[in-house]
């Protein structure tokens, strides 16, 4: 009788865990994007200074 409930609880935990991982990946992706943009701006600034 308890087995279906146990399986349900485990599935819920797995789902929550996956959602957390996905949100962390999203944050990392955004951080990478801002880092790349910052580097690109730096390169552009350097280029403009040379002109």
C-alpha positions in Angstrom: 0.0 0.0 0.0 2.8 2.4 0.8 4.9 1.7 -2.3 3.0 4.0 -4.8 3.2 6.8 -2.3 6.9 6.2 -1.8 7.5 6.2 -5.6 5.5 9.4 -6.0 7.5 11.1 -3.3 10.8 10.0 -4.9 9.6 11.3 -8.3 8.7 14.6 -6.8 12.2 14.9 -5.3 13.8 14.1 -8.6 11.6 16.7 -10.4 12.6 19.4 -7.9 16.2 18.4 -8.3 16.1 18.7 -12.1 14.4 22.0 -11.9 17.1 23.3 -9.6 19.8 22.1 -12.0 18.1 23.7 -15.0 17.8 27.0 -13.2 21.5 26.9 -12.3 22.4 26.1 -15.9 20.3 29.1 -17.0 22.1 31.4 -14.6 25.5 30.1 -15.7 24.5 30.7 -19.3 23.6 34.3 -18.6 26.8 34.8 -16.6 28.8 33.5 -19.6 26.9 35.8 -21.9 27.6 38.9 -19.8 31.2 37.9 -19.5 31.5 37.6 -23.2 29.8 40.9 -23.7 32.2 42.5 -21.3 35.2 41.1 -23.1 33.8 42.2 -26.4 33.3 45.7 -25.1 36.9 45.7 -23.8 38.2 44.7 -27.3 36.1 47.4 -28.9 37.4 50.0 -26.5 41.0 48.9 -27.1 40.4 49.1 -30.9 38.9 52.6 -30.6 41.9 53.8 -28.5 44.3 52.7 -31.3 42.4 54.6 -34.0 
